[in-house]
């Protein structure tokens, strides 16, 4: 499980500095006004 967490964290770090991600983030600017998490019941 620790290995998955480390790989997930490394993937997130590389995504955050990926040139295409940075380009799109700059282009969209402040389009996003807020961020929310929604939990759904799964049965």
N, C-alpha and C positions, 0 to 999 in steps of 0.2 A: 504494500500500500504506500509506503514512503516513497518508493521509486515512482509511482504514478503521480504523487504530489510534486515531486521534484521535476518530473518531465512536464507537468502541467504548468508549473511556475516558469520554467525555462521557455516554454512555448509562448506564454503570455508576455514575457520580457522581450523576446525577439519580435513578436507581433507589434508591440508598442513602438518599436524603432524601425519597422520595415518601411522602406521608401514609399511604397504604394499606400500603406496605411496613413503615413504622415501627409501625403498629398491629398487624400480624400478628407482627412480630418481638417486640413487647412481650407479646403474648398467648401466644406459644409459649415465651417465656422461655429457659430452658436445656435445652429438649428435646433439642437436638443436643449429643451428648457429644464428638464428634470429627468430623474431616473428612479424607477420604482421596481420593486420585486413583488411578484404575485405568486402565491402558493396555491396550488390546486390539489384537492383531495384525490387520491388515487386509490381505487378499490379493486 
